[in-house]
Amino acid sequence: MANIKSAKKRVLVAETRTARNKAIRSKVKTSIKKVEAAITAGDKAAAQASLVNAISEIDKASSKGVYHKNTASRKVARLSKAVSAMA
């Protein structure tokens, strides 16, 4: 365990940020799962609605630095492609 006051603070800050990042990442994964569930169910309207929500969550995560911008872009592209492939 850290003995220096600033090191102790860094440990606390790291724990706080880790919890925040984990929550944001979890939200993104849940929204992606909702899109994939709608795709497997064959419900195009629900898939498109949940895609809009998922893109929003991914963009928020990217803007907060949880995901790299290219990772976020790749996730959005793959989801969009899967939804548009429904026909």
C-alpha positions, -999 to 999 in steps of 0.1 A, spaced: 0 0 0 11 35 -7 26 56 21 28 90 4 -2 112 5 -3 119 -33 2 82 -40 -28 74 -18 -49 99 -37 -38 84 -70 -50 50 -58 -84 64 -49 -87 83 -82 -78 52 -101 -105 32 -83 -131 59 -91 -121 60 -127 -121 23 -131 -156 20 -117 -168 48 -140 -152 32 -171 -166 -2 -162 -201 12 -158 -199 30 -192 -184 -1 -209 -213 -22 -194 -239 2 -208 -223 0 -243 -223 -38 -242 -259 -39 -230 -270 -16 -259 -251 -37 -284 -267 -69 -271 -302 -53 -275 -294 -46 -312 -281 -81 -317 -312 -96 -300 -335 -76 -323 -315 -87 -353 -318 -124 -344 -355 -119 -337 -359 -104 -372 -375 -72 -359 -361 -45 -382 -379 -16 -366 -367 -26 -331 -332 -32 -344 -331 3 -360 -345 19 -328 -320 1 -306 -292 9 -331 -297 46 -326 -295 42 -288 -264 20 -292 -246 45 -314 -254 72 -289 -239 52 -260 -208 43 -280 -203 79 -290 -206 90 -254 -181 64 -243 -157 75 -270 -160 112 -260 -152 103 -224 -121 84 -234 -134 49 -224 -131 37 -260 -106 49 -287 -123 67 -315 -114 40 -341 -128 13 -318 -160 32 -314 -162 37 -351 -156 0 -358 -184 -10 -334 -208 15 -350 -199 3 -385 -204 -34 -376 -237 -28 -359 -250 -6 -388 -239 -32 -414 -257 -59 -395 -289 -39 -392 -288 -28 -429 -282 -64 -440 -316 -74 -426 -341 -76 -455 
